[in-house]
Amino acid sequence: MSSSASIIKAYGEVIKTLEKYPASLVAVSKRQPIERVEVLVGEGHRDFGENYLQEWQDKKPLLPSDLRWHYVGQLQSRKLKELNRDGIHMIHSVGSSSAVGKIPALAPLPPWLIQINLAEEDQKGGISEQEFHEMMTDQSRLPGLEGLMCIPPASLSGEGLRLHFRKMRELKEQYQLKELSMGMSSDWEMALDEGSTLVRLGSILFGERTPR
């Protein structure tokens, strides 16, 4: 199990790197014991990410009310109202036309990101690049949209991974969006180099996750 000292050390190293970029850290606390999350809370960190609605609902009352919670897991459109009702700060993974269509009905409207599936992998959420361009022809139908998110194929590395991140940045810039959520524990520094504004880091901070 990760010690408080190791979590604090890892967090300090990540923050030092982030100081070189116009980017922020979302500490992904899915399947992490509450004690590990409390270590970063004690260090002043406030942005945390969760993948599972029920786990977030269980953790949230046990932690300070000023934390900003980001939903980063695969999103079922029927969960949108519940996430919003319970005070989610930002939804990163809006990855279907069904979910996009339900966003305008939410009140208050949370900031949200469209998940792009550039490789069109069947096992992952996200809309295709073509569908994204079609959606963006009328941005008035996308209130609250702040940016884009991606999870690259696990098979990508090196220059192929870099080009994937670069393409995401080009899409963000094409439509003058604010946020680009990309980069996880194995590739976050490359993602920063290619324009990420939100990196989603879990195991590099907290250590291995507990089994479900």
Residue frames as a rotation matrix with the C-alpha (Angstrom) as fourth column:
MET 1
0.572 0.820 0.000 0.00
0.820 -0.572 0.000 0.00
0.000 0.000 -1.000 0.00
SER 2
-0.038 -0.575 0.817 1.24
0.484 -0.726 -0.489 3.50
0.874 0.377 0.306 -0.86
SER 3
-0.232 -0.121 -0.965 2.37
0.953 -0.228 -0.201 5.53
-0.196 -0.966 0.168 2.13
SER 4
0.794 0.500 -0.347 1.39
0.469 -0.866 -0.175 9.14
-0.388 -0.024 -0.921 2.71
ALA 5
0.129 -0.843 -0.522 5.02
-0.145 -0.537 0.831 10.13
-0.981 -0.032 -0.191 2.09
SER 6
-0.674 -0.404 0.619 5.12
0.484 0.392 0.783 8.42
-0.559 0.827 -0.068 -1.30
ILE 7
0.247 0.841 0.482 1.85
0.968 -0.188 -0.168 10.03
-0.050 0.508 -0.860 -2.37
ILE 8
0.779 0.010 -0.627 3.07
0.168 -0.967 0.193 13.47
-0.604 -0.255 -0.755 -1.31
LYS 9
-0.267 -0.958 -0.105 6.38
-0.012 -0.106 0.994 12.95
-0.964 0.267 0.017 -3.13
ALA 10
-0.522 0.127 0.844 4.69
0.810 0.385 0.443 11.85
-0.268 0.914 -0.304 -6.35
TYR 11
0.583 0.811 0.038 2.22
0.800 -0.566 -0.202 14.74
-0.143 0.148 -0.979 -6.14
GLY 12
0.485 -0.473 -0.735 5.02
-0.006 -0.843 0.538 17.26
-0.874 -0.257 -0.412 -5.66
GLU 13
-0.601 -0.753 0.268 6.87
0.225 0.162 0.961 15.97
-0.767 0.638 0.072 -8.71
VAL 14
-0.181 0.632 0.754 3.74
0.983 0.133 0.125 16.19
-0.021 0.764 -0.645 -10.87
ILE 15
0.775 0.505 -0.380 2.94
0.532 -0.846 -0.041 19.72
-0.342 -0.171 -0.924 -9.70
LYS 16
0.034 -0.855 -0.518 6.52
-0.011 -0.518 0.855 20.81
-0.999 -0.023 -0.027 -10.40
THR 17
-0.729 -0.247 0.638 6.20
0.575 0.284 0.767 19.56
-0.371 0.926 -0.065 -13.99
LEU 18
0.161 0.915 0.370 2.78
0.987 -0.153 -0.051 21.18
0.010 0.374 -0.927 -14.42
GLU 19
0.359 -0.074 -0.930 4.23
0.347 -0.915 0.206 24.57
-0.866 -0.397 -0.303 -13.50
LYS 20
-0.700 -0.701 -0.138 5.83
0.079 -0.268 0.960 24.62
-0.710 0.661 0.243 -16.96
TYR 21
-0.827 0.455 0.329 2.47
0.464 0.224 0.857 24.29
0.316 0.862 -0.397 -18.75
PRO 22
-0.662 0.709 0.243 -0.93
-0.742 -0.666 -0.080 26.05
0.105 -0.233 0.967 -18.82
ALA 23
-0.152 0.536 -0.830 -2.54
-0.174 0.812 0.557 22.87
0.973 0.230 -0.030 -17.48
SER 24
-0.052 0.255 0.966 -4.18
-0.993 -0.119 -0.022 21.46
0.109 -0.960 0.259 -14.36
LEU 25
-0.903 -0.313 -0.293 -4.24
-0.256 0.942 -0.217 18.10
0.344 -0.121 -0.931 -12.59
VAL 26
0.351 0.922 0.166 -7.32
-0.856 0.244 0.456 15.97
0.380 -0.302 0.875 -12.08
ALA 27
-0.728 -0.594 0.341 -6.31
-0.685 0.639 -0.349 13.33
-0.010 -0.488 -0.873 -9.50
VAL 28
0.022 0.766 -0.643 -8.25
-0.648 0.500 0.574 10.22
0.761 0.404 0.507 -10.46
SER 29
-0.572 -0.216 0.791 -9.29
-0.819 0.203 -0.537 8.55
-0.045 -0.955 -0.293 -7.24
LYS 30
0.447 0.785 -0.428 -11.36
-0.788 0.572 0.227 5.67
0.424 0.236 0.874 -8.61
ARG 31
0.803 0.003 -0.596 -11.02
0.160 0.962 0.220 2.50
0.574 -0.271 0.773 -6.52
GLN 32
-0.413 -0.902 0.130 -8.63
0.118 -0.194 -0.974 4.29
0.903 -0.386 0.187 -4.15
PRO 33
-0.060 0.368 -0.928 -9.14
0.972 0.233 0.029 4.13
0.227 -0.900 -0.372 -0.38
ILE 34
0.803 0.482 0.351 -10.45
0.395 -0.871 0.292 7.34
0.446 -0.096 -0.890 1.14
GLU 35
0.681 -0.599 -0.422 -7.27
0.366 -0.221 0.904 7.61
-0.635 -0.770 0.069 3.23
ARG 36
-0.315 -0.819 0.480 -5.15
0.867 -0.042 0.497 8.07
-0.387 0.573 0.723 0.11
VAL 37
0.148 0.458 0.876 -7.48
0.736 -0.643 0.212 10.74
0.661 0.614 -0.433 -1.23
GLU 38
0.931 0.265 -0.250 -7.28
0.362 -0.599 0.714 12.57
0.039 -0.756 -0.654 2.09
VAL 39
0.075 -0.975 -0.211 -3.50
0.778 -0.075 0.623 12.82
-0.623 -0.211 0.753 1.71
LEU 40
-0.582 -0.287 0.761 -3.86
0.765 -0.512 0.392 15.00
0.277 0.810 0.517 -1.41
VAL 41
0.521 0.794 0.313 -6.73
0.532 -0.589 0.608 16.94
0.667 -0.150 -0.730 0.15
GLY 42
0.730 -0.301 -0.614 -4.35
0.557 -0.261 0.789 17.72
-0.397 -0.917 -0.023 3.00
GLU 43
-0.398 -0.908 0.131 -1.83
0.781 -0.261 0.567 19.01
-0.481 0.328 0.813 0.46
GLY 44
-0.394 0.328 -0.858 -4.42
-0.186 -0.943 -0.275 21.48
-0.900 0.051 0.433 -0.79
HIS 45
-0.998 0.034 -0.053 -5.47
-0.045 0.199 0.979 19.66
0.044 0.979 -0.197 -3.95
ARG 46
-0.459 0.887 -0.041 -9.10
-0.427 -0.261 -0.866 20.15
-0.779 -0.380 0.499 -4.92
ASP 47
0.153 0.525 -0.837 -9.75
-0.988 0.052 -0.148 18.53
-0.034 0.849 0.527 -8.35
PHE 48
-0.611 -0.274 0.743 -10.53
-0.379 0.925 0.029 14.81
-0.695 -0.264 -0.669 -8.26
GLY 49
-0.325 0.458 -0.827 -11.86
-0.898 0.123 0.422 12.44
0.295 0.880 0.372 -10.90
GLU 50
-0.394 0.270 0.879 -14.14
-0.388 0.818 -0.425 9.44
-0.833 -0.508 -0.218 -10.55
ASN 51
-0.903 -0.010 -0.430 -15.23
-0.404 0.361 0.840 6.79
0.147 0.932 -0.330 -13.07
TYR 52
-0.593 0.686 -0.423 -18.20
0.563 0.728 0.391 5.27
0.575 -0.007 -0.818 -11.29
LEU 53
-0.121 0.650 0.750 -21.28
-0.255 -0.750 0.610 7.15
0.959 -0.118 0.257 -10.16
GLN 54
0.793 0.510 -0.332 -21.98
0.147 0.370 0.917 5.05
0.591 -0.777 0.218 -7.07
GLU 55
0.109 -0.836 -0.538 -18.37
0.967 0.214 -0.136 5.20
0.229 -0.505 0.832 -5.86
TRP 56
-0.676 -0.323 0.662 -18.38
0.279 -0.944 -0.175 8.98
0.682 0.066 0.729 -6.21
GLN 57
0.218 0.856 0.469 -21.67
-0.316 -0.393 0.864 9.27
0.924 -0.336 0.185 -4.35
ASP 58
0.742 0.003 -0.670 -20.22
0.540 0.589 0.601 7.16
0.397 -0.808 0.435 -1.54
LYS 59
-0.204 -0.952 -0.230 -16.98
0.954 -0.140 -0.265 9.16
0.220 -0.273 0.937 -1.27
LYS 60
-0.243 0.042 0.969 -18.30
0.323 -0.938 0.122 12.67
0.915 0.343 0.214 -1.68
PRO 61
0.723 0.593 0.353 -19.97
-0.091 -0.426 0.900 13.04
0.685 -0.683 -0.254 1.77
LEU 62
0.764 -0.466 -0.446 -16.79
0.639 0.455 0.620 11.83
-0.086 -0.759 0.645 3.50
LEU 63
-0.321 -0.922 0.217 -14.59
0.947 -0.314 0.068 14.58
0.005 0.228 0.974 2.07
PRO 64
-0.613 0.049 -0.789 -14.57
0.264 -0.928 -0.263 18.40
-0.745 -0.369 0.556 2.21
SER 65
0.352 0.912 0.209 -17.45
0.591 -0.043 -0.806 20.09
-0.726 0.407 -0.554 0.41
ASP 66
0.516 -0.175 -0.839 -15.14
-0.478 -0.871 -0.112 22.41
-0.711 0.459 -0.533 -1.56
LEU 67
-0.506 -0.687 0.521 -13.65
0.089 0.559 0.824 19.62
-0.858 0.464 -0.222 -3.69
ARG 68
0.062 0.448 -0.892 -14.27
-0.908 -0.346 -0.237 19.84
-0.415 0.824 0.385 -7.43
TRP 69
-0.139 -0.024 0.990 -15.36
-0.021 1.000 0.021 16.47
-0.990 -0.018 -0.140 -8.77
HIS 70
-0.282 -0.055 -0.958 -14.79
-0.938 -0.195 0.288 15.50
-0.203 0.979 0.003 -12.41
TYR 71
0.509 0.448 0.735 -16.58
-0.232 0.894 -0.384 12.56
-0.829 0.025 0.559 -14.01
VAL 72
-0.174 -0.736 -0.655 -14.11
-0.917 -0.122 0.381 10.78
-0.359 0.667 -0.653 -16.29
GLY 73
-0.627 -0.045 0.777 -15.66
-0.022 0.999 0.040 7.32
-0.778 0.008 -0.628 -16.75
GLN 74
-0.920 0.354 0.170 -17.67
0.252 0.199 0.947 5.95
0.301 0.914 -0.272 -19.62
LEU 75
-0.805 0.590 -0.064 -20.96
-0.414 -0.637 -0.650 7.82
-0.424 -0.497 0.757 -19.48
GLN 76
-0.588 0.765 0.261 -24.44
0.807 0.533 0.254 6.40
0.056 0.360 -0.931 -19.77
SER 77
-0.691 0.276 0.668 -26.76
0.055 -0.902 0.429 9.20
0.721 0.333 0.608 -20.82
ARG 78
0.380 0.901 -0.208 -29.34
0.294 0.095 0.951 8.16
0.877 -0.423 -0.229 -18.19
LYS 79
0.145 -0.410 -0.900 -26.80
0.988 0.108 0.110 9.03
0.052 -0.906 0.421 -15.48
LEU 80
-0.480 -0.441 0.759 -26.48
0.523 -0.838 -0.156 12.68
0.705 0.322 0.632 -16.53
LYS 81
0.323 0.695 0.642 -29.29
-0.156 -0.630 0.760 14.05
0.933 -0.346 -0.095 -14.36
GLU 82
0.886 0.011 -0.463 -28.00
0.419 0.409 0.811 12.21
0.198 -0.912 0.358 -11.30
LEU 83
-0.120 -0.992 -0.043 -24.44
0.977 -0.110 -0.180 13.46
0.174 -0.063 0.983 -11.79
ASN 84
-0.456 -0.030 0.889 -25.68
0.228 -0.970 0.085 17.00
0.860 0.242 0.449 -12.19
ARG 85
0.609 0.777 0.161 -28.08
-0.030 -0.181 0.983 16.80
0.793 -0.603 -0.087 -9.26
ASP 86
0.812 -0.303 -0.500 -25.30
0.584 0.402 0.705 15.66
-0.013 -0.864 0.503 -6.95
GLY 87
0.863 -0.352 -0.363 -22.96
-0.196 -0.894 0.402 18.51
-0.466 -0.276 -0.840 -7.88
ILE 88
0.349 -0.773 0.530 -20.47
0.873 0.474 0.116 17.25
-0.341 0.422 0.840 -10.45
HIS 89
0.103 -0.403 -0.909 -18.01
0.021 -0.913 0.407 20.02
-0.994 -0.061 -0.085 -11.38
MET 90
-0.105 -0.170 -0.980 -17.23
-0.949 -0.277 0.149 18.87
-0.297 0.946 -0.132 -14.93
ILE 91
0.621 0.302 0.724 -18.17
-0.051 0.937 -0.347 15.90
-0.782 0.179 0.597 -17.13
HIS 92
-0.264 -0.867 -0.421 -15.21
-0.601 -0.193 0.775 14.86
-0.754 0.458 -0.470 -19.30
SER 93
-0.894 -0.279 0.349 -16.67
-0.047 0.835 0.548 11.87
-0.445 0.474 -0.760 -21.09
VAL 94
0.218 0.959 -0.180 -19.78
-0.348 -0.096 -0.933 12.91
-0.912 0.266 0.313 -23.03
GLY 95
-0.677 -0.730 -0.094 -19.26
-0.442 0.301 0.845 10.42
-0.589 0.613 -0.526 -25.83
SER 96
-0.626 0.520 0.581 -22.53
0.738 0.636 0.225 9.72
-0.253 0.570 -0.782 -27.62
SER 97
-0.782 0.406 0.473 -25.05
0.029 -0.734 0.678 11.72
0.622 0.544 0.563 -29.61
SER 98
0.207 0.884 -0.419 -27.69
0.570 0.239 0.786 10.59
0.795 -0.402 -0.455 -27.09
ALA 99
0.061 -0.256 -0.965 -25.79
0.971 -0.210 0.117 12.10
-0.232 -0.944 0.236 -24.17
VAL 100
-0.908 -0.413 0.068 -25.00
0.414 -0.863 0.289 15.28
-0.060 0.291 0.955 -26.10
GLY 101
-0.468 0.804 0.367 -28.69
0.191 -0.314 0.930 15.69
0.863 0.505 -0.006 -26.86
LYS 102
0.412 0.659 -0.630 -29.62
0.734 0.171 0.658 15.52
0.541 -0.733 -0.413 -23.17
ILE 103
-0.527 -0.745 -0.409 -27.10
0.845 -0.404 -0.351 18.11
0.096 -0.530 0.842 -21.97
PRO 104
-0.744 0.167 0.647 -29.17
0.008 -0.966 0.258 21.26
0.668 0.197 0.717 -22.76
ALA 105
0.301 0.952 -0.051 -31.97
0.032 0.043 0.999 20.06
0.953 -0.303 -0.018 -20.47
LEU 106
-0.013 -0.367 -0.930 -29.73
0.922 0.356 -0.153 19.99
0.387 -0.859 0.333 -17.40
ALA 107
0.261 0.098 0.960 -30.11
-0.141 -0.980 0.138 22.78
0.955 -0.171 -0.242 -14.86
PRO 108
0.573 -0.410 -0.709 -27.82
-0.522 -0.850 0.070 24.17
-0.632 0.330 -0.702 -13.72
LEU 109
0.957 -0.204 -0.205 -25.72
-0.093 0.455 -0.886 23.36
0.274 0.867 0.417 -16.75
PRO 110
0.602 -0.796 0.059 -22.33
0.120 0.164 0.979 21.83
-0.789 -0.582 0.195 -15.84
PRO 111
0.123 -0.655 -0.745 -19.19
-0.950 -0.294 0.102 22.39
-0.286 0.696 -0.659 -17.95
TRP 112
0.599 0.124 0.791 -18.67
-0.031 0.991 -0.132 19.35
-0.800 0.054 0.598 -20.17
LEU 113
-0.354 -0.788 -0.503 -16.31
-0.740 -0.093 0.666 17.90
-0.572 0.608 -0.550 -22.74
ILE 114
0.769 0.511 -0.384 -16.96
-0.637 0.566 -0.524 15.79
-0.050 0.647 0.761 -25.82
GLN 115
0.047 -0.729 0.683 -15.03
-0.268 0.649 0.712 12.52
-0.962 -0.216 -0.165 -25.82
ILE 116
0.457 -0.004 -0.890 -13.55
-0.888 -0.055 -0.456 11.91
-0.047 0.998 -0.028 -29.27
ASN 117
0.403 -0.284 0.870 -12.80
-0.002 0.950 0.311 8.37
-0.915 -0.127 0.382 -30.40
LEU 118
0.133 -0.412 -0.901 -10.35
-0.875 -0.477 0.088 9.10
-0.466 0.777 -0.424 -33.21
ALA 119
-0.836 -0.539 -0.106 -9.51
-0.533 0.750 0.391 5.43
-0.132 0.383 -0.914 -33.76
GLU 120
0.036 0.963 -0.266 -13.24
-0.932 0.128 0.338 4.49
0.360 0.236 0.903 -33.63
GLU 121
-0.900 -0.366 -0.238 -12.56
-0.229 0.860 -0.456 1.64
0.371 -0.356 -0.858 -31.20
ASP 122
-0.096 0.955 -0.280 -15.76
-0.064 0.275 0.959 -0.30
0.993 0.110 0.035 -30.55
GLN 123
0.042 0.082 -0.996 -14.91
0.838 0.539 0.080 -1.01
0.544 -0.838 -0.046 -26.91
LYS 124
-0.752 -0.374 -0.543 -14.52
0.617 -0.690 -0.379 2.67
-0.233 -0.620 0.749 -26.02
GLY 125
0.418 0.859 -0.296 -16.93
0.707 -0.512 -0.488 5.50
-0.571 -0.005 -0.821 -25.68
GLY 126
-0.419 -0.552 -0.721 -16.60
0.030 -0.802 0.597 8.60
-0.907 0.229 0.352 -27.80
ILE 127
0.743 0.669 -0.018 -17.89
0.059 -0.093 -0.994 10.00
-0.667 0.737 -0.109 -31.03
SER 128
0.219 -0.656 0.722 -16.06
0.948 0.317 0.000 9.83
-0.229 0.685 0.692 -34.35
GLU 129
-0.683 -0.545 -0.487 -14.21
0.387 -0.835 0.391 12.80
-0.619 0.078 0.781 -35.77
GLN 130
-0.827 0.411 0.383 -16.77
0.304 -0.247 0.920 13.07
0.473 0.877 0.080 -38.56
GLU 131
0.155 0.938 -0.311 -19.68
0.837 0.042 0.546 13.11
0.525 -0.345 -0.778 -36.14
PHE 132
-0.075 -0.279 -0.957 -17.90
0.806 -0.582 0.107 15.76
-0.587 -0.764 0.269 -34.07
HIS 133
-0.953 -0.302 -0.029 -17.51
0.219 -0.750 0.624 18.06
-0.210 0.588 0.781 -37.07
GLU 134
-0.454 0.861 0.228 -21.21
0.456 0.005 0.890 17.60
0.766 0.508 -0.394 -37.86
MET 135
0.252 0.529 -0.811 -22.17
0.966 -0.089 0.242 18.53
0.056 -0.844 -0.533 -34.28
MET 136
-0.328 -0.533 -0.780 -20.03
0.645 -0.730 0.228 21.64
-0.690 -0.428 0.583 -34.40
THR 137
-0.662 0.152 0.734 -21.88
0.620 -0.439 0.650 23.10
0.421 0.885 0.197 -37.38
ASP 138
0.218 0.747 0.628 -24.37
-0.035 -0.637 0.770 24.51
0.975 -0.190 -0.113 -34.86
GLN 139
-0.679 -0.622 -0.390 -22.63
0.359 0.182 -0.915 25.24
0.641 -0.761 0.100 -31.57
SER 140
-0.503 0.576 0.645 -25.74
-0.758 -0.652 -0.009 26.94
0.415 -0.493 0.765 -30.21
ARG 141
0.568 0.716 -0.405 -27.08
-0.466 0.686 0.559 23.41
0.678 -0.128 0.724 -29.62
LEU 142
0.221 -0.609 -0.762 -24.09
0.611 0.695 -0.379 22.64
0.760 -0.382 0.526 -27.35
PRO 143
0.561 0.004 0.828 -24.47
-0.435 -0.850 0.299 25.00
0.705 -0.528 -0.475 -24.36
GLY 144
0.796 -0.280 0.536 -21.79
-0.515 0.151 0.844 24.57
-0.317 -0.948 -0.024 -21.72
LEU 145
0.844 -0.522 0.125 -19.34
0.520 0.739 -0.429 22.78
0.132 0.427 0.895 -24.03
GLU 146
0.778 -0.603 -0.173 -15.82
-0.382 -0.675 0.631 23.65
-0.498 -0.425 -0.756 -22.86
GLY 147
-0.112 -0.919 -0.378 -13.60
-0.965 0.010 0.263 21.28
-0.238 0.394 -0.888 -24.81
LEU 148
0.506 0.158 -0.848 -12.57
-0.588 0.782 -0.205 17.78
0.631 0.602 0.489 -25.76
MET 149
0.192 -0.440 0.877 -11.34
-0.790 0.462 0.404 14.58
-0.583 -0.770 -0.259 -24.10
CYS 150
0.453 -0.034 -0.891 -9.66
-0.677 0.638 -0.368 11.45
0.581 0.770 0.265 -25.43
ILE 151
0.391 -0.428 0.815 -8.37
-0.472 0.667 0.577 8.03
-0.790 -0.610 0.058 -24.39
PRO 152
-0.004 -0.439 -0.899 -5.89
-0.999 0.039 -0.015 6.90
0.041 0.898 -0.438 -27.06
PRO 153
0.798 0.220 -0.561 -5.68
-0.297 0.954 -0.050 3.24
0.524 0.206 0.826 -28.15
ALA 154
0.773 -0.505 0.383 -3.52
-0.282 0.266 0.922 1.19
-0.567 -0.821 0.063 -25.79
SER 155
0.598 -0.535 0.597 -1.53
0.738 0.658 -0.150 0.00
-0.313 0.530 0.788 -28.81
LEU 156
0.757 -0.288 0.587 -0.22
0.211 -0.742 -0.636 3.50
0.618 0.605 -0.501 -29.58
SER 157
0.561 -0.642 -0.522 3.21
0.575 -0.152 0.804 4.64
-0.596 -0.752 0.283 -28.44
GLY 158
-0.445 -0.894 0.053 5.99
0.672 -0.294 0.680 6.94
-0.592 0.339 0.731 -29.56
GLU 159
-0.973 -0.035 -0.228 5.27
-0.110 -0.797 0.594 9.03
-0.202 0.603 0.772 -32.63
GLY 160
-0.572 0.819 -0.039 1.89
0.404 0.323 0.856 7.41
0.714 0.474 -0.515 -33.22
LEU 161
0.053 0.555 -0.830 0.70
0.998 -0.059 0.025 8.47
-0.035 -0.830 -0.557 -29.77
ARG 162
-0.602 -0.356 -0.715 2.13
0.387 -0.913 0.129 11.95
-0.699 -0.199 0.687 -30.23
LEU 163
-0.964 0.255 0.073 0.25
-0.026 -0.367 0.930 12.37
0.264 0.895 0.361 -33.53
HIS 164
-0.205 0.923 -0.325 -2.98
0.795 0.350 0.495 11.25
0.571 -0.157 -0.806 -31.82
PHE 165
-0.011 0.129 -0.992 -2.57
0.843 -0.532 -0.078 13.93
-0.538 -0.837 -0.103 -29.16
ARG 166
-0.851 -0.390 -0.352 -1.62
0.154 -0.826 0.542 16.50
-0.502 0.407 0.763 -31.79
LYS 167
-0.717 0.656 0.236 -4.76
0.345 0.040 0.938 15.79
0.606 0.754 -0.255 -33.78
MET 168
0.123 0.767 -0.630 -6.85
0.980 0.005 0.197 16.36
0.155 -0.642 -0.751 -30.66
ARG 169
-0.310 -0.300 -0.902 -5.17
0.523 -0.846 0.101 19.72
-0.794 -0.441 0.419 -30.11
GLU 170
-0.995 -0.064 0.072 -5.87
0.094 -0.480 0.872 20.69
-0.021 0.875 0.484 -33.72
LEU 171
-0.291 0.957 0.018 -9.57
0.687 0.196 0.699 19.89
0.665 0.216 -0.715 -33.27
LYS 172
0.140 0.283 -0.949 -9.69
0.921 -0.388 0.020 21.96
-0.362 -0.877 -0.316 -30.08
GLU 173
-0.590 -0.474 -0.653 -8.01
0.254 -0.877 0.407 24.91
-0.766 0.074 0.638 -31.80
GLN 174
-0.858 0.290 0.424 -10.15
0.431 -0.044 0.901 24.62
0.280 0.956 -0.087 -34.94
TYR 175
0.098 0.991 0.091 -13.26
0.607 -0.132 0.784 25.34
0.789 -0.022 -0.615 -32.90
GLN 176
-0.406 -0.383 0.830 -11.59
-0.265 -0.819 -0.508 27.63
0.875 -0.426 0.231 -30.35
LEU 177
0.684 0.602 -0.412 -12.49
0.159 0.429 0.889 25.45
0.712 -0.674 0.198 -27.38
LYS 178
0.544 -0.415 0.729 -10.99
-0.761 -0.610 0.221 26.06
0.353 -0.675 -0.648 -23.95
GLU 179
0.210 -0.400 0.892 -10.14
-0.779 0.483 0.400 22.64
-0.591 -0.779 -0.210 -22.49
LEU 180
0.307 -0.170 -0.936 -8.37
-0.645 0.687 -0.336 19.52
0.700 0.707 0.101 -23.72
SER 181
0.432 -0.047 0.901 -8.49
-0.802 0.438 0.407 16.59
-0.414 -0.898 0.151 -21.30
MET 182
0.864 -0.213 -0.457 -5.82
-0.108 0.808 -0.579 14.09
0.493 0.550 0.675 -22.29
GLY 183
-0.221 -0.974 0.043 -2.90
-0.464 0.066 -0.884 12.35
0.858 -0.215 -0.466 -20.69
MET 184
0.904 0.426 0.047 -2.92
-0.265 0.470 0.842 9.63
0.336 -0.773 0.537 -18.04
SER 185
0.746 -0.608 0.273 -0.25
-0.298 0.061 0.953 8.08
-0.596 -0.792 -0.136 -15.84
SER 186
0.295 -0.656 0.695 1.64
0.631 0.680 0.374 6.44
-0.718 0.328 0.614 -18.73
ASP 187
-0.150 -0.296 0.943 1.64
0.976 -0.195 0.094 9.32
0.157 0.935 0.319 -21.23
TRP 188
0.648 0.617 -0.447 0.82
0.706 -0.706 0.050 12.56
-0.285 -0.348 -0.893 -19.43
GLU 189
-0.015 -0.717 -0.697 4.08
0.180 -0.688 0.703 14.39
-0.984 -0.115 0.140 -20.16
MET 190
-0.841 -0.208 0.499 3.73
0.503 0.040 0.863 13.83
-0.199 0.977 0.071 -23.89
ALA 191
0.095 0.965 0.243 0.11
0.975 -0.139 0.174 14.97
0.202 0.220 -0.954 -23.67
LEU 192
0.500 0.009 -0.866 1.24
0.455 -0.853 0.254 18.20
-0.737 -0.521 -0.431 -21.99
ASP 193
-0.578 -0.797 -0.176 3.79
0.194 -0.343 0.919 18.79
-0.793 0.497 0.353 -24.75
GLU 194
-0.826 0.291 0.483 0.97
0.532 0.115 0.839 18.44
0.188 0.950 -0.250 -27.29
GLY 195
-0.725 0.444 0.526 -1.42
-0.238 -0.879 0.413 20.87
0.646 0.174 0.743 -25.62
SER 196
-0.087 0.709 -0.700 -3.35
0.743 0.514 0.428 19.12
0.663 -0.483 -0.572 -22.86
THR 197
-0.302 0.056 0.952 -4.96
-0.447 -0.890 -0.089 21.49
0.842 -0.452 0.294 -20.36
LEU 198
0.387 0.443 0.809 -6.23
-0.919 0.258 0.298 18.74
-0.077 -0.859 0.507 -18.01
VAL 199
-0.467 -0.528 -0.709 -4.22
-0.509 0.817 -0.272 15.61
0.723 0.234 -0.650 -17.20
ARG 200
0.604 0.757 0.248 -6.01
-0.714 0.376 0.591 12.72
0.354 -0.535 0.767 -15.47
LEU 201
-0.342 -0.875 -0.342 -3.57
-0.477 0.476 -0.739 10.93
0.810 -0.089 -0.580 -13.17
GLY 202
0.741 0.646 0.185 -4.34
-0.522 0.379 0.764 8.09
0.423 -0.663 0.618 -10.80
SER 203
0.900 -0.326 -0.291 -1.87
0.412 0.854 0.317 5.28
0.145 -0.405 0.903 -10.15
ILE 204
0.015 -0.944 0.329 1.20
0.531 -0.271 -0.803 7.49
0.847 0.186 0.497 -10.58
LEU 205
-0.181 0.016 0.983 -0.06
-0.604 -0.791 -0.098 9.46
0.776 -0.612 0.153 -7.55
PHE 206
0.365 0.557 0.746 -1.88
-0.927 0.145 0.345 6.95
0.084 -0.817 0.570 -5.38
GLY 207
-0.723 -0.555 0.411 -0.31
-0.562 0.819 0.118 3.62
-0.402 -0.146 -0.904 -6.31
GLU 208
-0.908 0.343 -0.239 -2.19
0.082 0.707 0.703 0.56
0.410 0.619 -0.670 -7.46
ARG 209
-0.272 0.906 0.325 -5.98
-0.847 -0.386 0.365 0.57
0.456 -0.176 0.872 -7.22
THR 210
-0.596 0.197 0.778 -7.91
-0.472 0.698 -0.539 -1.79
-0.649 -0.689 -0.323 -5.00
PRO 211
-0.958 0.274 0.082 -9.76
0.242 0.627 0.741 -4.58
0.151 0.730 -0.667 -6.87
ARG 212
-0.449 0.878 0.165 -13.44
-0.760 -0.472 0.446 -4.03
0.469 0.075 0.880 -7.57
